[in-house]
């Protein structure tokens, strides 16, 4: 076998391979014999088709199988002999295969070259202080009060500001071009008067109405209305008031604290809220510190990101965004998103992410950081928490899905992050 590696760039390589005709012919004979045993052709008994006929009849399939077998082994052996590790399956190009001739092809692939991440002690990181002021605690308590609000019925009165109105509603719109839409009916709709999402002028039409009363009115939306489909349109409404409620927010006192959980007093609840906010602030501070480290590490990668790694990361980001849309019951195919532009916008952050991962991998290699079975078991146990499944079941599922190498790589990078943070100079600002 003759092989030669051509450096297209620092990260892109071409492996040129020539396999001798003797090897090619022998493999063609082996594959053709296999086809001959299974061949069923008119005029011949099963397994008795002449070799020449088999080679003519199944020429394309035979050459395909031969190439697939020989190329895979040839690329693997050639790269192993040179100690080269491609980041993805090589792209086979310029394949020439013919009986009686050498098999030639080019395998194009990306690599991540070894590089020096530099002296980690020269990295300076700024840690945000963990500060929770009294105003933040008060705001969190107010949010708890708002979430604990209840609705009480309002009897014998007309609709007034601050109330929640339960109604049956019929609406039909006319767009700014005069086109009438279909009638839209809803029952038991709850509208809180004063809500910013209410149509302009809608609340004023309800004020003074009584339970059981029906009213029809027309509203015209401003041309600069925030919802483009409604801007400049006219909508006819018919509403029937079914029920009036008033939203009641509990008092901020000891009883409120006791109702929320195992708190003896408002002071105990306030202390818990402060502790939670401090924990969140500390987590945010650590996250910013980590992001700062990753950005500085990515800046130390002296070459462009291999195209295959960049494409893979962009794909991952696009797919993740699409999944988040689907989680919100939004069909990504029905949105007005320019996906080509979205992909392009992900290129720069994706490149930074890949570079930081390459830097972490290089640090782990240089410092001989490894992932032990104990590390993996701890991660399985963490996954198992709250899922009702055992760590062994989690491991078996990840192994079945081929995810164990990816998990181990992630844990190894986390060790590299910890190592780099231990070497960097951290300043609290």
N, C-alpha and C positions, 0 to 999 in steps of 0.2 A: 504494500500500500504506500503510495506517495502522497504526502500532505504538505501543505504550506499555509501559514497564517499571514494574512495581509492586514495591516493596521489602517482601517479606513479613517478612524479618529481615535481619540484616547479611550473612548468607551464602545466603539463599534468595530467589530472584527469580521473578516471573511476567512473561512477555512476552506481551502481548495483541496479536493480529494480526488485521487485516481486509484481505482481498484483494478488489479490485473484481470485480463480476459479469462485466464484459467479459472479464477475464483468465480467470476460471473457465470461462465458456462457451466461450472459444476453446480452452482445454485439453481440455474435455469433447469438443469437436468433433474435435480431433486424436487423442485416445485412441479415440474411437468409430470414427473412420476406420480406425485400425489394427485394431481388433477386426473391422470389417466385411470387411477383406481376408482375414482368416483364418477367418471364421465359416463353419460348415457346418451349415445348418439344412434340415430337410425342406421340399421344394417350391421351393428356391432354388438356383441354380447357385453354386458357390464364388466368393466375391468380389462377388456380385450381390445380396446381401441388402440391402433398403432401410434407409437410415440410421435411420428411425423404429423399425423392427423391432429393429435392433441395439441401439439405446439402451434399448428396453424389455426385451429379452432379457438383456442384460448390464449392466443398470443398476448393480447393486451392485459388480461388478468394475471398471466404468469409473470410478465415483466414488472407489473405493478407490485406483486407480492415479493419478487426478488429485490426490487429497489427498496421497498419498505424494510425488509430484513437486513440487507447489507448496509444501507445508509445509517440506520439506527446504531448498529454495532460499530461502524467505522467512525462516526462522529463521537460516540462515547469513548472509544479507545483513543482517538487522536487527542481529544481534549484532556482526558485523564493523563495521558503521557506528558502533556505540557503543563499540567496543573492549572488548567483554565476552567473557571466555573461560570457558565453563561447565566444571566439573570432570568432567561425565559427559553422556551424551546426554540432551537435555531430554525430559521426560515430557509428551506432548501430551494436553491435557484439553479438555473442552467444545467438541469439534469439531462445526461445523454446515456442511454442504455440500449445496447444492441448485442445480440448473440455474436460471439467471435471478436468482440471489441472490448476495450477497457470501459468500465463505468466511471463517468466523471460527473462531478457536481460541485456546487459552492454552498456552504452553510453559513448564512449571515446571522450574527447574534450580537447582543450587547453584553458588556461586562462592567463590573464596578472595580476600577483599579485600586490598589492599595495606596493610601495617602497618609500623611501625617496630620492629625487634627490639631497639633501644636500643644503648647504648654497650657494645660487647663487652668493652672493657677493664675494666669493672666486675664481670665474672664472675670469681669466685674458685673455682678447682678444686684439689682435694687429690690429690696423687699418692702412691700407696702405695710405700714403698721396696722395692727388690728385695733381699730377704735370704733366703739359703739356708743354714740351719744344718747342723751335722754330723749331727744326728739325721735330718734329711730325706734326706740322702745315704745314710745307713745303711739307712733304710727302703726307699729305691729299690733299693739293692743286694740287700736281702733279697727284694724282689719279683722281681728278676731270677733269684735262686737258686730261688725257688719255681716260677717258670715253666720253669726248666731241669730240674726234678726228673724222674726217670725211675722206672719201676716194674720191680722185679726179682722173679722168682718166689720163693716161699717153699716149700721142699720138706720133707715129712716132719714137719709140725707141725700143731697144732690152731689154730683161729681164735683170734686174740688182739687186744688193743687196738692201734691204730695200723696195722693191716693193711687192705688193700683186698680185698674178697671178691667174686669173680666167681661168679654163681649163676643158676640158673633159678628163677623165682618165680611162684607162683600165689596170687592173693588174691581174696577175696570179702567184701564188706562188708555189714553190717546197720546201717541208720540208727537214730537214737534212737527212731523210731516203730515199729521192728521190721520194716521192709521190707527184704527181701533184694535185693541188687544182682546184676548179672551177674558171672560169673567172668572175671577179668582175668589173662591169661598173658603173661609176658615171659621171654625167654631171654638169657643172657649179660649179665645186669645187673651193673654194677660198683657196689659200695657201700663207701665208705670209713668204717670204724668211727670213731666220734667226730664225724662230720659233724653239724652242728646241724640239718640238714634231715632227718635220719633220724627215722622215727616213734618216739615215746616207748616205751622198753622193747625196741625192735627189736634193738639191739646186744647186749643181755644175752642174748637168745635164741640168738644166733650163737656167743657165746664158748664155746670148747671143741669145736665141731664140726670134723669132718675132711673132707678132699676126698672126694667121692663120697657123703657122708652126706646123708640127707633128713630133714627135721623139719617137723612141723606145730605151729602154736601160734596163739593168739588174743590180740589186743591191743585194749584199750579206750582210745579217745582222750578226753582231758579235755574237759569241757564248754566250757572257755575256750581250746580249741586254736586256733592262729593261722589255720588253714584252716577257714572256717565249714562247708564241706560235710562235713568229717570230725569236727567237734566233737561229742562225745557218742556217736559211732558205735562199733561193734565190727567188727573186720576179722579174718577167718581167713586165715592165711598158711601156705603150704607152700613150703619152700625146699630146693633141692638144691645143695650146694657143688660148684662145678666147678673152681675155681682160687683160690690165695691169692697175693697180691702184697704187696710192701712198697715204699712210696714212699721213694725215696732222694734227698735234696737234696745237690747237690754242695758241696764245701767252698769257702769264699770265699778263693781264693788266685790266684796267677799263672796256673795252668793253667785255672782257670775263666774268667779274663779272656781268655785266648788262644782258648778254645773259642767265646766269644761273637763274636769278630770280630778286627779288626786292632788288637789291644791287646797291647803287649809285656809288660805287667805289670798287677797289680791297681791300682797307683797310677794308671796311664794310664786304666784303666776308671773309677776313682773320679773322675778329673778330667773325663772326658767326661760322666759322670752329673751332676756338679755344674754343668757348662756347660749341659747340657740343662735342668736344673731352673731355673737362672738365666734362661734364655731363656723358659721357660714362665711364670716369675714376672713377667718384664718384660712379656710379652704380656698377662698377666692385669691387671697394673697399668695398661697402656695402655687395655685394654678398660674397666676401671672408670672411668678418667679420661674416656673418650669417653662412657660412659653418664651420667656426672655432667654433662657438658656438654650432652648431648641433653635431659636432664631440666630443666636450667636454661633452655635455649632454649624448651622447650615451655611453661614457665611464663610466658614473655614474649608468648605469643600471646593477644591481648586478646579473642578471641571463641570461641564454641563451635565444635567441629568440625562441618563440613557433614555432614549425615546420610548422604549417598551415600558419602562418603569413609570415614566410620566403619563403615558396613555392609560396605564392600569390605575394610577391614582386618580386621574380625572374621571375615569369610568366609575370608580368607587364613589366619588363625590356626587356625580350626577345621579347614580342609582340611589344613593342615600337620600338625596333631596326628593327624588320621585317617590320613594317609600314614605317619607314624611308627609307628602301631599296625600298619598293614599290613606295614611293613618287618619287624616283629617277628612276622609271621604271625598277627596278631590281627584278626579281622573286626570293624570298628567297629560294625556293625549288631547283633553278638551280645553286645556288652558291656552292662554295667548302668549305663553313663554316662547321666546326665540331660543330654542335649545342649542343651536350652533353658537350663538353669542354667549349663552350661559356657559357652555363648555370652554369657550375661549377665555371667559372671565375667571375660570377655575385654574387656568394654566399656571399663573404665577404662584398662588398659595400652594398648589399641588407640588410645584417644583421645590418650594421651601420645605414642605413636609417630607418629600423623598430625600432631600439633601440631609435633613436632620436625622432621618432614619439611617442613612448611610454612615453618617458621622458616629452615631451610637453603635452601629455594628462594628466599625473600625476600632472604637474605644474598647468594646467588649473583646474583640480579637486580640488587641495589643495587651490588654490587662488580664487575659485568660479568664474572663467572667463566664461562668457556666450556669446552666439551669439543672438543678438536681431533681430527683424523684420527689423529695420532700417539698420542693417548690411547686411542682406540678400538683401534688396531692393537696396542698394548701389552696391552690387555685380551684381545684375541683370542689373542695369543701365550700369555698366562697360561692361558687356558682350554685351549689346545691341548696344553700340557705334560702328558705322561703319558697322553694319550688316543689317541695314534697317528694323530691327524688334523691336518691343516694349519690354520694360522690362517685361510687363505682359505675352507676348508671350514666352519670354525666361523662365520665371518662370514655365509656363504651360508645356513647353517641358521638362524641368528638372524634374518636378514632375511626368510627364507621364513616363519618363525613370527611375524613382526611384533614381535620383541623388541628391535630396535635402539633405538627411542625410550626404552624402559624402561631399557636398559643405559646410554644416554647420560645419562638423568636421574639414575641412581645414581652415575655418575662425577662429575657436576656437584655432587651433594650431598657426595660425598667431598671435593671441592675446598673446598666451603663449610665442612666440618668442620675441614679443615686451616687454613683462614683464621681461623675462630673460635678454634681452639686457639692460633694465633699471636698473637691479640689478648688472650686471657684471661690472668689472673694465676694461675700454677700454683705451688702451695706443696707441697713434699715433706714429708710428716709422719713 
